[in-house]
Amino acid sequence: MQRFGHEMPAAVVRRIVACEDAIAEAAAEVFPLAAGRVCRQRRFPHVFDANVIRHPRLEPVGLDRDLAALEWPLRASGSRHLQISCDGAPLDERVALGLRERGFTRDRLVAMVLPGDISRSAAPDVDVRRIPDEAPTSSYEQAMDLLSREEPWYSPLVSREIIGSLVSKAEAGALQLFVALREGQPVGAVGLAIGGGAATGVAAIVTVGTIPEARGNRVAQTMVVRLVERARAAQSDLVYLVARAADTPKDMYRKFGFAVAFGFDVWLRPPL
């Protein structure tokens, strides 16, 4: 199989964005508005990534009007945040300034691709199983809740909603969910999206997380290795993941062989 590495950057962006679109729109209501594309999961109003604006088309003039239009479908389902993903193209700096003035914060993310084979190996004592056919969904839910508890936003309600959103996308066919087991206990969770249509040949590794007590045992490394193996077996020539530019996991992924393809911003206005 030909490995990624000879495409123009614009082609890489298009393929990754198409895969991100498919993940965001799975099991969601989609509102294609003039100011952007609203993806809403009514059952999970507190989950930022489940209720998100994609492909924003915002201008400095009329910014309040456009934001109000984008907010309406989310407010109608109980969401009180506003998250705008700019992975397709950056916003005009005048718009960025306007968002800051209106209480938004910018988070810089990077899309990282694996040009060839992964440069690390799996830990022999960590088993990565797909749910629900290889492991019960409850084991994935347990791992996801445990790894989320140290987050400042954590509450049992939000944790349940995040898990529910991901499970619903898996049931819609957009994701495969996996749990990592060590000594028979859930110690990590991860997801894999195999693209179709405009994202054919693309695979995304998402929500890589290890519970605090199991860190330092190559759990995350093993999950990424195993999912890369599954992605390659599915004939995915472009395997990528998204990491925060300011956090350390991106450095771990570099050691695995991933390289930054492009950076992009996510703008978030948290609930008032």
N, C-alpha and C positions, 0 to 999 in steps of 0.2 A: 504494500500500500504506500502511495506517495504521501510523505509527511508535509505538513504545513511549513512554509518558510520561503516560498517564491511568489507570494501574492503581493499586490500593491496594498499599502496600508488602507486605502479607501475600501477595498474589497473585504478586508478583514473586519473593518468597522461595520460594514453593511451586514455581513453574516452574523456577527455577534449581536448586533442590535436586533436582527430578525429573531434570533433565539431568545433574547431578553423579552421581546414583544410577546412571543408565544408563552413564555412562563408567566408574564404579568397578566395576560388575557385569559389564561386557562381558569375555568370555573368562576369567571368574573363577568359582571355586566360591563360592557364597553360603551362609552359615550364619545363618539367622534365630534368634537366641538371645534369651532373656528380657532379658539385659543389653545387647543391641545386635545389630547386623547385621555379621557378619564377611565381608569380601570377600577371597578368597585366590587368588593366582596361584602355584600350586605350583612352576612352573618358574623363578620369579623371586623367591626368598625374601628377597633383600637389598634389594628395591625398596620403599621406604616406601609410596608411593601405590598400589602393586599389592597390598599386604597391609594392609588398613586396617579400622578399626571405624567404622561409620556408624550414625547414630541411636542413640547410647548412652542407656541408661536405668540410670543409676547412682545409688545412694543412699549416704549416709555410713555407715549401718549395713550391714555385709556387703560393703563395697567390695573387700576382698581376695578374697572368694569370687567376686564378679562378675568381677573382673579375671582371676582364674585361669581362669574359664569362657571368657572372651573370648580368652585366650592360647592355649588348647588347640589349636584348628584351625591356628593359625600355627606353634606349636612343632612340630606334627606334620609340617609341610612344610619345616622348617629355618629359619624366620624367628626372629630373636632380638630384634626391636624390637616396640614396641606403639605404634601411631598411632591416635588417636581424633579423628575429625572432627566438629565440632559446628555444621555449617552449617545444620542444621534448627532447633536451639534451644540456648541456652547451658546449661552445667551449673550446678547449685546451687553456690554459693560454698563450702559446706562440702565438697562433693565436690572442687572445685578445690583447696582446701587439702590434702585428702587425697592428691590426685595429686602435688602438689608434694612432700609428705612422702615419697612413694614414688619419687622420682627423675624425675618427669615435668617437662618444660618446656613453656611455652605460647607458641605462635606466633600472632600476630594477623594475620589475612588480611582483605582486603576484596573483595567482589564489585562490579565496576564495570560499568555498563550504558551503551550508546550510545543516547541518546534519538532521534537523527535521523541526519543524514549526518555522515560523518567529516570533520574540519576540516583534514586534511592530504592531500597528494598523494603518489603513488608516485615513487621515484627512477627516472629513465629507464634507468639502467645496472644496475638490479637486476631480475632475472627470478625470479618465484615459480612453481614448477612442482609439480604433484601427482605423488606416487609411487604405484604404479610405472608409470602409463600415460604421464606426461609427462616423467619423469626416473627413472633407475634407483634402486632402493632403496639401493644402495651409496653414492650421493651424500648421501642423508639420513643414513645411518649415519656417514659421515665428518664431516658438519657437527655432528651430535649429540655425537660423541666429542670433537671439537676444542673445542666450547664448554663441555664439562663438565670439561676438564682442570684448570681453575683452581679448581675446587670442593674444599673440604677433604676431602670424602668420596671423591674420585675414586680409582678403581682400574679397570683394564681389565675386570675381572669385573663390577663394579657397572655400568659404562657399557654393557657388552653386555646386561646384564639389563634396564636401563632401556629401551634401544632395543627389545629383544625384547618387553617388555611392551606398549609403544606399538604396535609392528607387529602384535602379536596382536590388539589391540583394533581396529586398522584392518581387519584381515582378518575380524573379527567384524562389521564394519559400523558400529561406534560412532564411529570417527574417520576423517578423511581427513588424511593426512600430506603435508607440503610441504617442499621445500628451496628456499632462496634462492640464486641463482647470480649472481656478479658476475665479469665477464671469464671466464665459463665455469667458475669455481671455486665449490664449495659454501661459502657464507659464513653461512648461517643455517638454522634449522629451526623449524617451527611445526606446529600441528595444528588441525583444525576439526571440531567435533562438531555435527551437525544433529539436533536432538531429534525424537523421535516419541512417540506416546502422550500421557502427561501433560505431556511437554515439547515437544509440537508447536508450531512457530513459534519455538522457542528455538535459538540457535546459540551455542556456546562456543568461544572462541579459546584454545588451550592451548599450553603449553611454548614460548613465544616466546623464542628465543635467537639471539644473534649471536656468531660466533667473535671472540676478542679483536682479531685483526689487522684486522678489517673494521669495527670500531665507528667511529662518526662519519660513516658514509656512508649513513645513512637506511635501513639494511637492515631493522631491526625495524619502522620506520615503514611501509616498503613492504610487508612481510609482513602487517601488520595491515590496511592499506588494501585489499590484494588479497583477504584473507579476508573482510573486511566486504562487499566487492562480491559475493563468492560466496554469502555468507549471505543478503544481500538478494535475490539472484537466486533463491535457494531459498525465498523468501517467509518468511524469519525476521524477525518484528517485534521480537523481543527478542534483542539481541546482547550478550554479556557476556564478561568475562574475570576472572580472580582474580589479585590481586597481594598481595605482603606489605605490610602497613601501614607497616613501618619502612624499606622500601627505596625507592630513587628511581624505579624504573620506573612506579610509580603516578602520579608527577608528569608523566611523559611521556604516559601515557594520558589524563590530564586535558587536556593540550594538544591531543590528538586529538579531544576532545569527550566522552570517557567521564566518568561521574559515579558516585560511590559509592552503591550501593543499600543495602548493609548490611555490617556487619563480623561476623566470627565467629572462633572459636578452633580451633586444632588442637593437641592435646596429644600430645607425643612422649616416649617413654622409649626412648632409643637402646640398642643392644645392650650388654650388660654386659661 
